[in-house]
């Protein structure tokens, strides 16, 4: 099998990939060093593998999307702002094309996941200290090479933001890391279970024969230390995510647990997740008699945040429904080319007298700023990656058995990113935008290598 031949050996990877892992590891703590490294790796990859990159149809799609975005900027009212907005897209398309070619094996996916999880721990610890220990410091080393700012109590107050500018942005980062950390934890757990089962088959169990021959190679054992570390990492990231007080983060974390439980066939956990979610929703939104009953058991920290009782005096202009309706109306006024990138802030301020960076929905924002054609193409390219990934999982003959969960984790991270961008816009945070495109590139790279190359071999 193609998957087996690619992953039999955990062979040493080239220096470009090693530098990429270092960049992913330190990115949350030093965006400057991480970004410089990723740009250099992308540049070298483009030089060395230009023909391979240029032959991929998906990259043609992103090239066409780039052209549409540039054309859209030419029709913008504020052309300078619009062309500046291209920097949130075009460089990341180039990074995506390079890394989707560089990443070819599930061994690389696993290494990248470990780098993400290990790199998240210092940021999570700083965030917990910010909220519960009142940490307040500003550390800077050689200008922007290493620059940390921790505000006591979080931003907004009472919500963990750690080294990120806002709690919602930090929650989006934690969600992505939480998804891959749970995937790694489940992988380690399965290795432990497999190793114990092998012990029984080999005759180490109480009621088995010690002379039973080995029907297959022994299952690899899972060292205790990585399993303990991943357990701590999953719990730390989940607890930190809770105290970001981000409804979006909570919802996607619950969706993640539900998706993994369904994938693993754990019916009890599926039922438990459904029961907990239903109880919280009834406490938040049910008619008063029913809500009051559930509020005896569900902490107000959760239901009051969901139904906005925690923030009762919020202006109408700051509500997502208002922002979405305004963005949709803008899209229909200029359906072909949009109003230009970065135009939403000025238009919304003129309409409501409130300055808002984005409409908390990436796809509505793109529709308003770049037009429907560019937005549909963007959605189509993302959909292509997800659909191809699902097809890859369904064609199990192309995947080494123990790698299925890993690929599922990356697909789930991509779905989590899409869900996040339906209620927020993550591309304005440089770290989060870069990591998101790396996740997409890694997923696309392994899909292309395992699935499409296998189709070519099979004729």
C-alpha positions as CSV (number, residue, x, y, z in Angstrom):
1,X,0.0,0.0,0.0
2,X,1.1,3.5,-0.7
3,X,0.5,4.7,2.8
4,X,2.4,1.9,4.3
5,X,5.4,2.4,2.1
6,X,5.5,6.1,3.0
7,X,5.3,5.6,6.7
8,X,7.1,2.4,7.5
9,X,10.1,4.3,8.7
10,X,10.4,7.5,10.6
11,X,13.2,8.7,8.4
12,X,15.1,12.0,9.1
13,X,13.6,14.9,7.3
14,X,15.5,17.6,5.5
15,X,16.8,20.8,7.0
16,X,13.9,22.9,5.6
17,X,11.4,20.8,7.5
18,X,13.5,20.9,10.7
19,X,13.6,24.7,10.6
20,X,9.8,24.8,9.9
21,X,9.2,22.7,13.1
22,X,11.4,25.2,15.0
23,X,9.3,28.0,13.6
24,X,6.0,26.4,14.6
25,X,7.4,25.7,18.1
26,X,8.4,29.2,18.9
27,X,5.8,31.1,16.9
28,X,3.5,31.9,19.8
29,X,6.4,33.3,21.8
30,X,8.4,35.0,19.0
31,X,6.2,35.7,15.9
32,X,9.1,37.6,14.3
33,X,11.6,34.7,14.4
34,X,8.9,32.2,13.4
35,X,7.7,34.4,10.5
36,X,11.2,35.0,9.1
37,X,11.9,31.2,9.3
38,X,8.7,30.3,7.5
39,X,9.2,32.9,4.8
40,X,12.8,31.6,4.1
41,X,11.6,28.0,4.0
42,X,8.8,28.9,1.7
43,X,11.1,30.9,-0.6
44,X,13.6,28.0,-0.8
45,X,10.8,25.5,-1.4
46,X,9.5,27.7,-4.3
47,X,12.9,27.8,-5.9
48,X,13.6,24.1,-5.5
49,X,10.1,22.7,-6.3
50,X,8.6,25.4,-8.6
51,X,7.6,23.0,-11.3
52,X,5.8,20.7,-8.8
53,X,4.0,23.6,-7.2
54,X,3.0,25.2,-10.5
55,X,1.4,21.9,-11.7
56,X,-1.1,21.5,-8.9
57,X,-4.6,22.6,-9.9
58,X,-5.4,23.9,-6.4
59,X,-2.6,26.3,-6.6
60,X,-4.0,27.5,-9.9
61,X,-7.2,28.2,-8.0
62,X,-5.4,30.4,-5.5
63,X,-3.6,32.2,-8.3
64,X,-6.9,33.0,-9.9
65,X,-8.3,34.1,-6.5
66,X,-5.2,36.4,-6.1
67,X,-6.0,38.0,-9.4
68,X,-9.6,38.6,-8.4
69,X,-8.5,40.2,-5.2
70,X,-6.2,42.5,-7.0
71,X,-8.9,43.5,-9.5
72,X,-11.3,44.1,-6.5
73,X,-8.7,46.5,-5.0
74,X,-8.6,48.4,-8.3
75,X,-12.4,49.2,-7.9
76,X,-12.1,50.1,-4.2
77,X,-13.0,53.6,-3.0
78,X,-9.9,53.6,-0.8
79,X,-7.3,51.9,-3.0
80,X,-4.4,52.3,-0.6
81,X,-6.2,50.5,2.2
82,X,-7.5,47.9,-0.2
83,X,-4.0,47.1,-1.5
84,X,-2.6,47.0,2.1
85,X,-5.4,44.4,2.8
86,X,-3.8,42.1,0.2
87,X,-1.0,41.3,2.7
88,X,-3.5,39.4,4.8
89,X,-4.0,37.0,1.8
90,X,-1.4,36.8,-0.9
91,X,1.7,36.0,1.2
92,X,-0.2,33.3,2.9
93,X,-1.3,31.8,-0.4
94,X,2.4,31.5,-1.3
95,X,3.2,29.9,2.1
96,X,0.3,27.5,1.6
97,X,1.6,26.5,-1.9
98,X,5.1,25.9,-0.6
99,X,4.2,23.9,2.6
100,X,1.6,21.8,0.9
101,X,4.4,20.6,-1.4
102,X,7.0,20.4,1.5
103,X,4.7,18.3,3.7
104,X,4.3,14.8,2.2
105,X,4.1,12.3,5.0
106,X,2.1,11.6,8.1
107,X,5.4,11.6,10.1
108,X,5.6,15.3,9.3
109,X,2.0,15.8,10.4
110,X,2.7,14.1,13.7
111,X,5.9,16.2,14.3
112,X,4.0,19.4,13.5
113,X,1.2,18.5,15.9
114,X,3.7,17.9,18.7
115,X,5.4,21.3,18.0
116,X,2.0,23.0,18.2
117,X,1.2,21.4,21.5
118,X,4.6,21.9,23.1
119,X,4.7,25.6,22.0
120,X,1.2,26.2,23.4
121,X,2.1,25.3,27.0
122,X,4.2,28.5,27.9
123,X,1.4,30.7,26.4
124,X,-1.3,28.9,28.4
125,X,0.7,29.1,31.6
126,X,1.3,32.8,31.1
127,X,-2.4,33.3,30.5
128,X,-3.4,31.5,33.7
129,X,-0.9,33.6,35.6
130,X,-2.4,36.7,34.0
131,X,-5.9,35.9,35.3
132,X,-5.3,34.2,38.6
133,X,-1.9,35.6,39.8
134,X,-2.2,39.1,38.4
135,X,0.9,38.8,36.3
136,X,1.7,42.1,34.7
137,X,5.0,42.7,32.8
138,X,6.4,43.8,29.5
139,X,9.5,42.1,28.2
140,X,11.3,43.0,25.1
141,X,14.5,41.7,23.6
142,X,16.2,43.2,20.5
143,X,13.1,45.2,19.4
144,X,10.5,42.6,18.1
145,X,12.6,39.4,18.2
146,X,11.1,38.6,21.6
147,X,8.3,40.9,22.8
148,X,5.9,39.9,25.5
149,X,3.2,42.0,27.1
150,X,1.0,40.6,29.8
151,X,-1.9,42.8,31.1
152,X,-3.2,41.9,34.6
153,X,-6.7,40.5,34.5
154,X,-6.7,39.9,30.8
155,X,-8.2,41.7,27.8
156,X,-11.1,42.4,28.1
157,X,-10.8,42.4,31.9
158,X,-11.7,39.0,33.4
159,X,-10.9,37.1,30.2
160,X,-7.5,35.4,29.5
161,X,-5.7,36.9,26.5
162,X,-2.1,35.9,27.4
163,X,0.4,37.2,24.8
164,X,-2.4,37.7,22.2
165,X,-4.2,41.1,21.8
166,X,-7.7,39.8,22.7
167,X,-9.3,36.9,24.5
168,X,-11.2,35.8,21.4
169,X,-8.0,35.6,19.4
170,X,-6.4,33.6,22.1
171,X,-9.4,31.3,22.2
172,X,-9.2,30.7,18.5
173,X,-5.5,29.7,18.9
174,X,-6.3,27.4,21.8
175,X,-9.1,25.7,19.8
176,X,-6.8,24.7,17.0
177,X,-4.1,23.4,19.5
178,X,-6.8,21.7,21.6
179,X,-8.0,19.7,18.5
180,X,-4.5,18.4,17.6
181,X,-3.6,17.7,21.2
182,X,-6.7,15.6,21.7
183,X,-5.8,13.7,18.5
184,X,-2.3,13.0,19.8
185,X,-3.6,12.0,23.2
186,X,-6.0,9.5,21.6
187,X,-3.2,8.2,19.5
188,X,-1.0,7.6,22.5
189,X,-3.9,6.0,24.4
190,X,-4.6,3.6,21.5
191,X,-0.9,2.6,21.4
192,X,-1.1,1.8,25.1
193,X,-4.2,-0.3,24.6
194,X,-2.7,-2.0,21.6
195,X,0.4,-2.9,23.5
196,X,-1.6,-4.4,26.4
197,X,-3.6,-6.4,23.9
198,X,-0.4,-7.7,22.3
199,X,0.8,-8.8,25.8
200,X,-2.3,-10.9,26.2
201,X,-2.0,-12.4,22.7
202,X,1.7,-13.3,23.4
203,X,0.7,-15.2,26.5
204,X,1.5,-12.7,29.2
205,X,-2.2,-12.6,30.2
206,X,-3.4,-14.9,33.0
207,X,-5.4,-17.3,30.9
208,X,-3.4,-17.4,27.6
209,X,-0.9,-19.9,26.4
210,X,2.8,-18.8,26.5
211,X,3.4,-20.9,23.3
212,X,0.9,-19.0,21.2
213,X,2.7,-17.9,18.0
214,X,2.9,-14.3,16.9
215,X,0.4,-13.6,14.2
216,X,1.8,-10.1,13.5
217,X,4.6,-7.8,14.5
218,X,4.2,-6.4,18.1
219,X,2.3,-3.2,18.5
220,X,4.6,-0.3,19.3
221,X,4.6,0.6,23.0
222,X,3.7,4.1,24.0
223,X,6.1,5.6,26.6
224,X,4.4,6.9,29.7
225,X,6.1,10.3,29.7
226,X,4.5,11.5,26.3
227,X,1.1,10.3,27.5
228,X,1.4,12.1,30.8
229,X,2.5,15.3,29.0
230,X,-0.3,15.2,26.5
231,X,-2.8,14.6,29.3
232,X,-1.5,17.7,31.1
233,X,-1.5,19.7,27.8
234,X,-5.1,18.8,26.9
235,X,-6.4,19.7,30.4
236,X,-4.3,22.9,30.6
237,X,-5.5,24.1,27.1
238,X,-9.1,23.2,27.9
239,X,-9.1,25.0,31.3
240,X,-7.4,28.0,29.7
241,X,-10.0,28.0,26.9
242,X,-12.8,28.1,29.4
243,X,-11.4,31.2,31.1
244,X,-11.1,33.0,27.8
245,X,-14.8,33.3,28.2
246,X,-15.2,32.8,24.5
247,X,-18.6,31.4,23.5
248,X,-17.2,30.4,20.1
249,X,-14.2,28.6,21.7
250,X,-16.5,26.7,24.0
251,X,-18.8,25.7,21.2
252,X,-16.0,24.4,19.0
253,X,-14.3,22.6,21.9
254,X,-17.5,20.8,22.6
255,X,-18.0,20.0,18.9
256,X,-14.4,18.6,18.9
257,X,-15.1,16.3,21.8
258,X,-18.4,15.2,20.2
259,X,-16.6,14.6,16.8
260,X,-13.9,12.5,18.4
261,X,-16.4,10.5,20.4
262,X,-18.4,9.7,17.3
263,X,-15.3,8.8,15.3
264,X,-14.2,6.5,18.1
265,X,-17.6,5.0,18.5
266,X,-17.9,6.0,22.2
267,X,-21.7,6.1,22.6
268,X,-21.6,6.9,26.3
269,X,-19.4,10.0,25.7
270,X,-21.6,11.1,22.8
271,X,-24.7,10.9,25.1
272,X,-22.9,12.7,27.9
273,X,-21.8,15.6,25.6
274,X,-25.3,15.9,24.2
275,X,-26.8,15.9,27.7
276,X,-24.4,18.6,29.0
277,X,-24.9,20.8,26.0
278,X,-28.7,20.5,26.2
279,X,-28.6,21.3,29.9
280,X,-26.6,24.5,29.3
281,X,-28.7,25.6,26.4
282,X,-31.9,25.1,28.4
283,X,-30.5,27.0,31.3
284,X,-29.6,29.9,28.9
285,X,-32.6,30.0,26.5
286,X,-35.5,27.9,27.8
287,X,-38.7,29.5,29.2
288,X,-38.3,30.8,32.7
289,X,-39.7,27.8,34.8
290,X,-37.6,25.3,32.8
291,X,-34.5,27.6,32.8
292,X,-34.7,28.2,36.5
293,X,-34.6,24.4,37.1
294,X,-31.5,23.9,35.1
295,X,-29.8,27.0,36.5
296,X,-29.7,25.2,39.8
297,X,-27.1,22.9,38.3
298,X,-25.5,24.8,35.5
299,X,-23.1,27.6,36.7
300,X,-24.1,31.1,35.7
301,X,-20.6,31.5,34.3
302,X,-21.8,29.5,31.3
303,X,-25.5,30.2,30.7
304,X,-25.2,33.9,31.5
305,X,-22.4,34.3,29.0
306,X,-24.4,32.5,26.3
307,X,-27.5,34.6,26.6
308,X,-25.6,37.8,27.2
309,X,-27.1,38.3,30.8
310,X,-23.4,38.7,31.8
311,X,-23.2,41.8,29.5
312,X,-26.8,43.2,29.5
313,X,-26.0,46.7,28.3
314,X,-24.2,45.8,25.1
315,X,-24.9,48.3,22.2
316,X,-26.9,47.0,19.3
317,X,-24.1,47.9,16.9
318,X,-21.7,45.5,18.7
319,X,-24.1,42.6,18.3
320,X,-23.1,40.1,15.6
321,X,-26.6,40.1,14.0
322,X,-26.3,43.8,13.3
323,X,-22.8,43.5,11.8
324,X,-23.8,40.5,9.6
325,X,-26.9,42.3,8.3
326,X,-24.9,45.4,7.4
327,X,-22.1,43.3,5.7
328,X,-24.8,41.4,3.7
329,X,-26.4,44.6,2.5
330,X,-22.9,45.9,1.4
331,X,-22.3,42.8,-0.5
332,X,-25.6,43.2,-2.5
333,X,-24.7,46.8,-3.3
334,X,-21.4,45.8,-5.0
335,X,-21.9,42.1,-5.8
336,X,-19.1,41.7,-8.4
337,X,-16.1,43.5,-7.1
338,X,-17.1,44.5,-3.5
339,X,-16.1,47.7,-1.7
340,X,-12.4,46.8,-1.4
341,X,-10.4,45.1,1.3
342,X,-10.4,46.8,4.7
343,X,-13.4,48.9,3.8
344,X,-15.8,47.5,6.3
345,X,-14.4,49.5,9.3
346,X,-14.9,52.9,7.7
347,X,-18.3,52.1,6.2
348,X,-19.6,50.6,9.5
349,X,-18.3,53.6,11.5
350,X,-20.1,56.0,9.1
351,X,-23.3,54.0,9.6
352,X,-23.3,53.4,13.4
353,X,-20.6,55.8,14.7
354,X,-18.8,52.8,16.2
355,X,-15.4,51.7,15.0
356,X,-15.3,47.9,14.4
357,X,-12.5,46.1,12.7
358,X,-14.6,43.4,11.0
359,X,-18.1,41.9,10.9
360,X,-17.2,38.8,12.9
361,X,-17.7,36.5,9.8
362,X,-14.9,36.0,7.3
363,X,-17.2,34.9,4.5
364,X,-19.6,37.9,4.8
365,X,-16.7,40.2,5.1
366,X,-15.2,38.8,1.9
367,X,-18.6,39.1,0.1
368,X,-18.8,42.8,1.1
369,X,-15.2,43.7,0.4
370,X,-14.3,41.5,-2.6
371,X,-17.6,40.4,-4.2
372,X,-19.4,37.2,-4.5
373,X,-17.2,35.6,-7.2
374,X,-14.0,35.8,-5.2
375,X,-15.8,34.7,-2.1
376,X,-17.4,31.6,-3.8
377,X,-14.0,30.7,-5.3
378,X,-12.4,31.0,-1.9
379,X,-15.1,28.8,-0.3
380,X,-14.7,26.3,-3.2
381,X,-11.0,25.9,-2.7
382,X,-11.5,25.3,1.0
383,X,-14.4,22.9,0.3
384,X,-12.1,21.0,-2.2
385,X,-9.6,20.4,0.6
386,X,-12.2,19.1,3.1
387,X,-14.1,16.9,0.6
388,X,-10.9,15.4,-0.7
389,X,-9.8,14.7,2.9
390,X,-13.1,12.9,3.7
391,X,-12.7,10.8,0.5
392,X,-9.2,10.0,1.7
393,X,-10.4,8.7,5.0
394,X,-13.1,6.7,3.3
395,X,-10.5,5.0,1.0
396,X,-8.7,3.4,3.9
397,X,-6.5,1.3,1.6
398,X,-4.5,4.5,1.0
399,X,-3.7,5.1,4.7
400,X,-1.6,3.2,7.2
401,X,-4.1,2.2,10.0
402,X,-2.5,4.1,12.8
403,X,-2.4,7.3,10.8
404,X,-6.2,7.6,10.2
405,X,-6.8,9.3,13.5
406,X,-4.0,11.8,12.8
407,X,-5.4,12.8,9.4
408,X,-8.9,13.0,11.0
409,X,-7.4,15.4,13.6
410,X,-6.1,17.7,10.9
411,X,-9.3,17.7,9.0
412,X,-11.2,18.5,12.2
413,X,-8.8,21.4,12.8
414,X,-9.6,22.7,9.3
415,X,-13.3,22.4,10.1
416,X,-12.8,24.1,13.4
417,X,-11.1,27.0,11.5
418,X,-14.0,27.3,9.2
419,X,-16.5,27.3,12.1
420,X,-14.4,30.0,13.9
421,X,-14.5,32.2,10.8
422,X,-18.2,32.0,10.7
423,X,-18.5,33.9,14.0
424,X,-15.2,35.8,13.9
425,X,-12.3,36.7,11.6
426,X,-8.9,35.2,12.5
427,X,-6.8,36.5,9.6
428,X,-6.1,39.9,11.3
429,X,-3.9,38.2,13.9
430,X,-0.6,37.4,12.2
431,X,0.3,34.3,14.4
432,X,-3.2,32.8,14.1
433,X,-3.4,33.4,10.4
434,X,-0.1,31.8,9.7
435,X,-0.8,28.7,11.8
436,X,-4.2,28.3,10.2
437,X,-2.6,28.3,6.7
438,X,0.0,25.9,7.8
439,X,-2.7,23.5,9.1
440,X,-4.5,23.8,5.8
441,X,-1.2,23.3,3.9
442,X,-0.3,20.2,5.9
443,X,-3.8,18.7,5.3
444,X,-3.6,19.4,1.6
445,X,-0.1,18.1,1.3
446,X,-0.9,14.7,2.7
447,X,-4.2,14.5,0.8
448,X,-2.3,15.1,-2.5
449,X,0.5,12.6,-1.7
450,X,-1.7,9.7,-0.4
451,X,-4.9,10.0,-2.4
452,X,-4.2,11.5,-5.8
453,X,-0.8,9.9,-6.3
454,X,-2.5,6.5,-5.5
455,X,-5.2,7.2,-8.1
456,X,-2.4,7.8,-10.7
457,X,-0.7,4.6,-9.7
458,X,-4.0,2.6,-10.0
459,X,-4.5,4.1,-13.5
